[in-house]
Amino acid sequence: MTKAVFTRKNGRLCRCSIKGHAGYAEHGQDIVCAAVSSAVQLTANLLTETFGENVQVSAKGDTINIRTDGSDISVKLLEALSVHLQCISEEFPKQIKLEFTEV
């Protein structure tokens, strides 16, 4: 299962951590894992390359973390990512779980 944890500070998304593999199909054939990976990579690339936001992106093993400074653009992109992953989780509830926390 893939677990996505989104963290809010003062009500605004400021970071996310996505960990694990969906387990929907064999490695290389898993459409859920591909959808999640693509969405996360697009978000990270938009933040860093397109908008030049002050973010920290790290990937190690099956985990990717995105930490932002809470700018309007970064908040909107993290919100969009969370909505997208929520849509995926509604279709594949056994493969992805979302959690929201506040710091």
One Martini backbone bead per residue (centre of mass of N, CA, C, O) as a GRO file, in nm:
protein
  103
    1MET     BB    1   0.099   0.035   0.019
    2THR     BB    2   0.021   0.368  -0.015
    3LYS     BB    3   0.144   0.657   0.169
    4ALA     BB    4  -0.004   0.982   0.231
    5VAL     BB    5   0.141   1.270   0.387
    6PHE     BB    6  -0.016   1.567   0.498
    7THR     BB    7   0.099   1.895   0.598
    8ARG     BB    8  -0.003   2.144   0.827
    9LYS     BB    9   0.031   2.506   0.862
   10ASN     BB   10  -0.200   2.711   0.944
   11GLY     BB   11  -0.383   2.542   0.717
   12ARG     BB   12  -0.121   2.488   0.535
   13LEU     BB   13   0.042   2.336   0.308
   14CYS     BB   14   0.405   2.212   0.349
   15ARG     BB   15   0.387   1.885   0.323
   16CYS     BB   16   0.510   1.561   0.194
   17SER     BB   17   0.462   1.194   0.213
   18ILE     BB   18   0.564   0.919   0.007
   19LYS     BB   19   0.492   0.564   0.061
   20GLY     BB   20   0.541   0.298  -0.124
   21HIS     BB   21   0.345   0.034  -0.267
   22ALA     BB   22   0.051  -0.055  -0.408
   23GLY     BB   23   0.003  -0.365  -0.520
   24TYR     BB   24  -0.173  -0.415  -0.789
   25ALA     BB   25   0.092  -0.509  -0.938
   26GLU     BB   26   0.349  -0.571  -1.095
   27HIS     BB   27   0.638  -0.471  -1.157
   28GLY     BB   28   0.573  -0.241  -1.427
   29GLN     BB   29   0.224  -0.281  -1.401
   30ASP     BB   30   0.146  -0.046  -1.200
   31ILE     BB   31  -0.094   0.198  -1.226
   32VAL     BB   32  -0.096   0.327  -0.947
   33CYS     BB   33   0.204   0.383  -0.912
   34ALA     BB   34   0.229   0.552  -1.169
   35ALA     BB   35   0.029   0.776  -1.093
   36VAL     BB   36   0.168   0.868  -0.835
   37SER     BB   37   0.452   0.920  -0.941
   38SER     BB   38   0.373   1.128  -1.157
   39ALA     BB   39   0.237   1.338  -0.970
   40VAL     BB   40   0.483   1.389  -0.785
   41GLN     BB   41   0.687   1.467  -1.003
   42LEU     BB   42   0.531   1.704  -1.118
   43THR     BB   43   0.522   1.870  -0.861
   44ALA     BB   44   0.825   1.893  -0.811
   45ASN     BB   45   0.893   2.023  -1.089
   46LEU     BB   46   0.717   2.271  -1.066
   47LEU     BB   47   0.841   2.388  -0.812
   48THR     BB   48   1.148   2.393  -0.912
   49GLU     BB   49   1.149   2.460  -1.231
   50THR     BB   50   0.906   2.650  -1.301
   51PHE     BB   51   0.880   2.830  -1.012
   52GLY     BB   52   1.126   2.836  -0.806
   53GLU     BB   53   1.088   2.716  -0.538
   54ASN     BB   54   1.126   2.679  -0.185
   55VAL     BB   55   1.239   2.351  -0.187
   56GLN     BB   56   1.235   2.013  -0.059
   57VAL     BB   57   1.368   1.724  -0.225
   58SER     BB   58   1.330   1.372  -0.144
   59ALA     BB   59   1.484   1.048  -0.228
   60LYS     BB   60   1.428   0.715  -0.077
   61GLY     BB   61   1.351   0.460  -0.216
   62ASP     BB   62   0.994   0.459  -0.132
   63THR     BB   63   1.055   0.777  -0.074
   64ILE     BB   64   0.891   1.102  -0.078
   65ASN     BB   65   0.983   1.448  -0.015
   66ILE     BB   66   0.799   1.757   0.050
   67ARG     BB   67   0.923   2.089   0.124
   68THR     BB   68   0.794   2.402   0.219
   69ASP     BB   69   0.731   2.762   0.274
   70GLY     BB   70   0.412   2.833   0.202
   71SER     BB   71   0.346   2.928  -0.055
   72ASP     BB   72   0.098   2.972  -0.272
   73ILE     BB   73   0.197   2.777  -0.490
   74SER     BB   74   0.270   2.534  -0.309
   75VAL     BB   75  -0.007   2.496  -0.185
   76LYS     BB   76  -0.165   2.448  -0.448
   77LEU     BB   77   0.000   2.200  -0.544
   78LEU     BB   78  -0.053   2.024  -0.292
   79GLU     BB   79  -0.358   2.029  -0.317
   80ALA     BB   80  -0.371   1.900  -0.597
   81LEU     BB   81  -0.232   1.639  -0.516
   82SER     BB   82  -0.438   1.552  -0.300
   83VAL     BB   83  -0.678   1.533  -0.491
   84HIS     BB   84  -0.561   1.329  -0.686
   85LEU     BB   85  -0.506   1.104  -0.473
   86GLN     BB   86  -0.799   1.083  -0.379
   87CYS     BB   87  -0.912   0.980  -0.645
   88ILE     BB   88  -0.743   0.724  -0.650
   89SER     BB   89  -0.843   0.612  -0.369
   90GLU     BB   90  -1.141   0.574  -0.457
   91GLU     BB   91  -1.066   0.351  -0.675
   92PHE     BB   92  -0.800   0.247  -0.475
   93PRO     BB   93  -0.825   0.174  -0.144
   94LYS     BB   94  -0.594  -0.066  -0.119
   95GLN     BB   95  -0.339   0.124  -0.240
   96ILE     BB   96  -0.436   0.409  -0.098
   97LYS     BB   97  -0.340   0.645   0.162
   98LEU     BB   98  -0.461   0.923   0.343
   99GLU     BB   99  -0.304   1.190   0.540
  100PHE     BB  100  -0.371   1.445   0.791
  101THR     BB  101  -0.174   1.707   0.935
  102GLU     BB  102  -0.070   1.907   1.221
  103VAL     BB  103   0.183   2.169   1.339
   0.00000   0.00000   0.00000
